Amino acid sequence: MEIISPEGLRQDGRTPTCLRIIKCRLGLYDRPNGSAYIEMGNTKVLAAVYGPREVRSKNKQNLDECVIQCEMSRIAACGGERVRRARDKRTRALSHQIAGVFHAAIRKSKYPGSQIDIYVQVLQEDGGVMSACVNASTLALIHAGVELLDYVTSCTASINKQTAILDATNMEGQAGCEVTVSLLPNKGSIVSLDSSHTVHRDQFEAVMDLATAGCQQVYQELFSQVEAYLQDKHAIMSHR
């Protein structure tokens, strides 16, 4: 099956440089300090943040540091096939990656001797899972009031033959390598770069540039959602 038609369109009607539709919400739950939900196409993720709070493990306690942990899980049939375990080697590896991303983004000096826990659950998986988890976590941290150096946005790009494609689905990602970039969009700093397969050096720059541009597009979507959420909260508070 051809990923890109002779007319230059993908199976879902997008052009190669077009993002899937993003839908997101902040503040779904009262129990966590922060929570968020995001859809990037058919990839759907929930994120919850607890903290800053006292470090639970004395082995990890350091009065000059802030401990940032992430735990990612998947529901049984998130990818269409039932998985045996909610957390496997893949999800544990992604958990460490996500924690590393936010080590670079959270203003840790504000929370010495504290712990921030990020819990991410993949409800449905159709490409760009790492990116959706990072973007949902960013919204949940903002909702929790955790001070960030900048938004963290993430996006993927893949290559189909000689054409770079943005925000690939599972089917599109199987056709070639997939590069995931996590970015501080206002600072222009890349905090994470991951590739699912080897990328030829002649193609790498085009794929990375497209993923980085996608991060900026994601930022506009997340920023608009946060602004709308804050305006709604202000309107509610002003009528009390």
N, C-alpha and C positions, 0 to 999 in steps of 0.2 A: 504494500500500500504506500502510495506517495504521500509524504508529509506535507509537501507544498504543491499545490495544483499549478497547471500552466498559467493560470491567471494571477499567481503569486499569493494565493490564500491558503491558510491551513484548514484542517478538517472542521474546526469550530468557527470558521469565517474570519479569523484574525489575520492581519498581516504579520510578517516575521518579527516586526519590532513592537507589536502591540501586547500590552499586559492583559491578563484575564481580569474580569470584573472583581473588584475588592469590596467586601462588605465587612464591617466591624462594629463592635459595641464595647463600651466600657461599663464597669460596675454591675456585673450580672449577679454577684453574690455579696452578702453582708459579712459572712464569717472571715474570709481573707481580708488582708489590708488592701489588696488591689486585685481586680480580675478583669479579663477581657476575652472577647471571642472574635475570631477572624475567619473569613472565607476568602480564599484566593482561587477563583474558579470552583472546582469540586474538592479542593483541599480545605479541610475545616479543622480548626484548632481552638482549644480552650486553654487559657493560662491563668494561674492564680499566684499571687505573691504574698508571703507572710514575712513580716519584718519591716524595718530593722527590729531585732529582738535579741535577747541575751543568747550568747553562744551556748549551745547545749552540751557540746563535747569539750571537756577540759583539754584534750589533746590538741584541739584546733584553736583554742583560745589564745589570742594575742591582742593585748590592749592597744597596739598601734595599727592593727589590721582590721579589715571588715571581711568576714567570711561570706562568700557568695556561692551558693549551691543550686544546682538544677536537677530535677528529676523528670524525665520524660517517659510517658507510657502511651500505649496505643490500645484502642478498643479492639475486640476480637476480630471483627471483619472490616477494619478500616480501609483495607486495600482491595476488598472484593473477595479475598480468600481468608478463611479463619486462621488467625495466628495462635500458636500454642501458648505463648507467654506475652504478657503486656510489656515486659521489659526483657530484651535480649541484648546480644553484643552490639547490635546496630544502635538500639535506642540508648544504651549506656554511653556509647561513643558520642552520639549526638548530644546527650546531656552534658558531657564534659565540654564539648565545643560551645554550646550555648552559654554555659557558665563562664568560659573563657572570653566570649564576646562581651559579656556584661562586666567582667573584671576591667575591661578597657573603657567602659562607658559610664559606670556608676562613679560618682564622686566619693570615693571610699574614705577620704579624710574626714568627711562629715559624720561617719559612723564607726569610729574606732571601737574595737572590742565587741562589735555587733555581728549579727548573722542575718543574711537575707536569703530566703528560700524561694525558688521559682519552680512551680509545678506546671508541667505542660502535658496536655492530653490530646493526642491526634484522634479525631472523631472519624475523619474520612481522608483518604490519601490518594492524590492524583497528581503527583509531581510537585516539586518545590516545597517539600515538607520542612526542611531545615529553615528555609526562608520564612514560611508561615509561622513556625515556632518562635523565631526571633522577633518577628513583627508583633505577634500576639503578646510576647513577653514585654516588649517595649511599652505597649499600651497598658498592660497590667501594672508595670512599675510606675508609669506616670499616674495611673489611678491611685496607686498606693502612696503617692507623694514622695517617692524616692528621687533624690536629686541626681540628675544625669548631666554629663558633660554636653550631651547632644542627644537627639533622637538616635536610635539605631534602626536602620532599615536594611532589609535583605531582599535579594532577588537572584534568580538563576537565569543563565543563558546556555544554550546548547548549539550544536552545529549539525546541520543537515546537508551532507555533501559539501558544498562550498558556501552555504548560506547560514549566517548566524541567526538563531531564533530566540526570542525572549520568553521567559516564564513558560518553560516547556511542560506539557502534561507527561504522564507516565509513558504513554505511547510514543510521544515525540522524543522523550529523553532516552529511550532505548535505541534510537537510531544513531546515537553518537555520544560524545563526551558531554558532561554537564558541569558547568562552573557555577559555584554559589559564592556571591560576594555579600559581605555585611559591611555597612558603611556608616560613618558619622556624616550625614549629608551636608550640614552647615560648615563643618570643618574640612570636608573632603578627604577624610582619613579612612582608609580601609582597615578594619579591625579583624576581619576573617576572610580567608580565601581558600576555597576547597574545590577539588576537581574529582569527579567520580571515575574518570578514566584519563589516560595519557592524552594530552592535547598537543597537536603539532604546533611548533613555534610560529609557523606562518599563519595559523588560525587563532592562536591564543589571544593576541592583542584585540582582535575584533570581537571575540566572545566576551572578554573581560570588560571592554569598553561598553558593550551592550548591556551587560549585567549591572555595571555601575550606573549607567543612564536609567536602567530600570529601578534601581534603588532610589534615585531622585524622584521618579514618578510615584513610587510607593510612599515616599516622604510626604508628598503633596496630599495623598489620600489620607494618611494617618493624621497629619496636621489638621486637615479639614474636619476630621471626625472629633479630634480632641477639642478644637475650637467650638464645634457644635455642642459637644457635651458640656463644656464650661458655660456656654451661654444658657443652656437649659437649666443647669444648676443655679446660675445667678438669677434666672427668672423665677425659679421656685422659691429661692431664699428671699427675694425681694417682695414676694406676695405673702410671706408669713406674718 
